[in-house]
Amino acid sequence: MEKQNQQSEWHYQWSRYRQSGKFLFEDWIYPTRLEDFKNKTVLDCGCGSGDHLKLVAMYAERCVGIDLNSAEIARENLKGYRNVEIIEGDIATLKLDEKFDIVYSIGVLHHTINPSRAFNNIKKFVKKNGKLIIWVYSYEGNFLTRTFLEYLKRIFFLRISKKNLERISKVITALMYIPIYSIYLLPLKFLPYYFYFQNWRRLNFQRNFLNVFDKLNAPTTHFIKREVIESWFNGNEFIDVYIDHYKGVSWRASGIKI
């Protein structure tokens, strides 16, 4: 079994940047609402810098965050939250004695070396009648990213210094504003990433830059097909399953464990 090693790229990213944009998290966990976390025990699988936990901790009774690369960053970011605990570990292999009312993994499974193995491990942490929520990049709708961008990342972006990658990401972000605020304002829904760029216009430059940097900085990225999501949330283990192709480029999915 291949082991997920620590990746310095994530430590660098989350030591410098924060995930602003409450509406994005709310969109990614939909149809679950933040209010649904009230008085619940919650597990964040791949908590990064802990910014999502900050939102959840305002409602939940107890929160635990797991991260392999930036646990100490999340601890520092959440040191004022007494109902939050951070654990360093690999979500694909970690063993926990505790089970939770809600387990979520937002934007993480597709960056593991084996997303299915990671999913099958985190589902063990969900209580009976508890909820599991995920958000991952989709195979469908990401042809340009899967081919052109991932190729450039392997041969160039992952080989240069992080400072230069930041500079390039800022230039790319600035250039993207030109089509997004011109041709993409027209009702041309057939254009690639048309619905995705609706969110772009709701975010500030720094958050859009982070989206670009994140895609170029990630050392491992998988794009998940709908059939895989459906197999994860199979009827033998889950009820009330919700699967939605969010903005045409990602899957948001959830289910109640039986």
Buried (B, 14 or more C-beta within 10 A) or exposed (E): EEEBEEBEBBBBBBEEBBBEBEEBBEBBBBEBEBEBBEEBBBBBBBBBBBBBBBBBBEBBEBBBBBBBBBBEBBBEBBEEBEBBBBBBBBBBEBEBEEBBBBBBBBBBBBBBBBBBBBBEBBBEBBBEEBBBBBBBBBBBBBEEBBEEBBEEBEEEBBEEEBEEBBEBBBEBBEEBEEEBEEEBEEEEEEEEBBBBBEBBEEBEEEBBBBBBBBBBBBBEBBBBEBEBBBEBBEEEBBEEBBBBBBBBBBBBBBBBBE
